[in-house]
Structure formats: C-alpha cells, structure tokens
Amino acid sequence: MQPVITLKDIVKTYNLGKPNELEILHGITITIYENEFVAIVGESGSGKSTLMNIIGALDKPTKGEYILNSLNVNKASKDQMSDIRNKNIGFVFQNFNLISRTSALKNVELPMLYKGISSSKRIKKAKELLTLVGMEKRMNHDPNELSGGQKQRVAIARALANNPSIILADEPTGALDSLTSRHVMDLFHKLHKQGKTIILITHSNKLAKECPRIITIKDGNIVSDVRQEINYVN
C-alpha cells in the first residue's frame, strides 16, 4: 500500500518565543497508508485535536515534515492548503457544521459549488451521496428538521462530495446516543470497505477497538501504535 500521510518529527508550539510559549506536540512520527482505518485516541488535553488540525492541513507544524499524497504541506501557501483540503480530505465534525435554513441537498452540494461544478452535476452527485448514507427521503429537509444522527449522515455525505481519498472524523459520535453512534460507525465501516482511508479522532476506547489500527497519544507523544484483526460484520 502507498502512504497517504507521512508525519515526521512533528512539533507544534504555540506563542513561540514568548513567556507563555507552550509545546503541544513533541515530535510525532506517523505513516498512514491507503485504505487504512485508523483511530487516534487520547484523553482531553492529550494533543489529539492539535494533531488533527495538522493532519487536516488546517494548521502547520512548528517543526517537522508533513507529506500528504506526495505534497509537502509545510511549503504550501494558505490558498494551496485550502486546495489540498478540498481535494484530499473530507471532514466530519462532532457538531455537524451544517448550514441552517439550507436543505440537506444544498449542504451536500456546497463543496462542489466551491469547486465550480455545474448545478446539474452537483444535484445528481448530492442525491447519490444522500442515498448512500440512507437520507434519500430527507434530502429536502433543513438541519433543524433532522435528528442528530440524520445530521451526521448529511455531514458524511457532504464530506464525500469532492471524492476525497481521506475521511477525517473528529469525535463524530460525541453528540449522539449509543444506537445512533452505532449507525454512524457502520457507515464508516462501509466507506472503508469501499476504499476510503478513514482517520477517527476519539477519546473513546470502545470506538477505537473497532479500528484495525489504534494510535494512542498522551501528553503530546505517541505512546502506542497497534494493529489488530477486526472481524466487522454489518
């Protein structure tokens, strides 16, 4: 398998050179390969959110090297980083980040609109993706008319809009009940089987145990990186 993410000796420091300088990540080295399903697990304050921002090209490391699909993120401009995110990564967040008073269909269309895809192609693709996540009967509903689980399904469909190779999910079940969380995790397993690289950021060891690879971060350091056999049956 080809590496899609290579982090080498990543350090992240805030307030550099100031009295309140704080180093959050202390030299993270990780390689994630095509079509892996990886959990990055850690408690609050462990540095996993900072690491997620760097993996997602939302922020740059202070030191170290980050290669994403052969692109050197360290050397990218802000516009180039935005382009890297749009082409390579689909984001799924705990709080859904859907636009209110805008239908599920329009929410899923939005990334394609920014990419300049025509209206007819956007609508066709958005309908296909909402059908994939089981939301074909609710595509004309606004977010305030949807349950938490339905909102997250729409968010996952939106994350797939530009056909990214990587899905980066930050605590995607954190705001959901156990049954709805199960449905969302089933959907991630389905996407993994279809060839997507899935990176799940979570504090939940229970969710992490569903993933074939578990990377544990503590106090800004990787303390374990374990691969395991998973017999997932949906």
Beta strands, then each sheet from edge to edge (+ up, - down):
strand 1: 3-14
strand 2: 22-33
strand 3: 37-41
strand 4: 63-68
strand 5: 71-72
strand 6: 89-93
strand 7: 166-170
strand 8: 197-202
strand 9: 213-218
strand 10: 221-227
sheet 1: 2+ 1- 4+ 5-
sheet 2: 6+ 7+ 8+ 3+ 9+ 10-
end
